[in-house]
């Protein structure tokens, strides 16, 4: 279930606004640990930041003005996140390519989830 709004980083200027996982987060964290273990075993480089299950809602440009920053923080404080339930049937390896027009995402491979 997705049920909380937050931001990365927690302090200072946010770069990402997200909707976080509540119920079911433990299963996502376990899945993340297994993926990271498989990457390490294969010497595949990856971002080793702590895994926080979430859906990215928005990215904030680094050069945002103070007035816009204040409005963003006020909006985040006023938003009540809906509780959303869904069933994931696959995990996608996604490549993001940053460009002046914004990030472009491509699904490299999909792996079905099953019992």
N, C-alpha and C positions, 0 to 999 in steps of 0.2 A: 504494500500500500504506500502511496506517496501522500505525505500529509504535513509537510513543513517547509516554509520558505527560509532560505539562508543565502549566504554569500561567501565567496572566496576572494581574498583572505578575510578572516574574521575581523582583523583590525586594519585600519588605514583605508586606502582607496580600493573598493571592490573591483575585481576584474570579471567575476562571474556571479550571476544571480541564479539560484537553483531551487528546485522543488525536491526535497529529500525523502528518502525511504524511511518509513516507520516500521509497522508490522511487516515482517519478512526480510528486514535488513540483515539479520544474522545469516540467512541463507545466501544473500548476495555477497556478503563479506567472505563467507566460506568459498564461494565460487571464485571471487577475486583472488583469494589466497592460492587456490588450485591453479588458476591461470598463471599467476606470477611464478609459482613453483615450476610449472612446465616451461615457462620462458627462461628461467634461470638454468634449468637442465639443458636447454638447447643454446645457451649463450646468446640469447636474443636480448638486445638492449631495450630498456623501457623506463618510463618515469617511475621512480621508486617512492613517490609521495604517498602518504597514508591514503588508503582507499576509502572513499566516502560515497556510498551509493546515492545517486542523485540523477535528476534530469536537468540539463542546463536549459534555463529559460532565456537568458540574455547574457551577452558579453558587453563589458564596459570598456570603452576606449581609454587608454592610459592618459591621454591628454584632456580628459573631461574637465570642464570649468567648475569652479567651486560652487556656483549657483546650481548647476545641473547636478552636481554631487549631492548637495543638500536636498534637492527635490527627490533624487533617487532614494536617499536614506529615509526621507519622510514617507515615500510611497511604500518602501519595504516594511516600515513599521506599521502601516495602515492596512496592509493586505492580509486577509484571512485565507490561508491556503485551504482548498477543498481536499477532502479525503478521496483519493482515486485508487481504485483497485483494477488490476489487469493481470492477465496471464501471459507470461513470456514463453514463447515456443522455440526461440533460438537466440543465440548470442552472435553478434556480428563483430568481426575485426574491422575497425573503421580507420581509414587514413584521413587526416586533416591536412590540407594544404592552405597555408595562410597567403593571402594576396591583398593588395590595396582595396579590393572590392569586398573583402571579408573572407572568412574561411570557407573552403569547399570540402565537402565530406564525400568519401567514396567507400562503399562496403567492399572490402577485399575478400572476405570469406565469411560464410554463415555456418554455424555449428548448431544443429538441433539440440534442444534440451529434452531429456526424457528420464523416465524412471529407471 
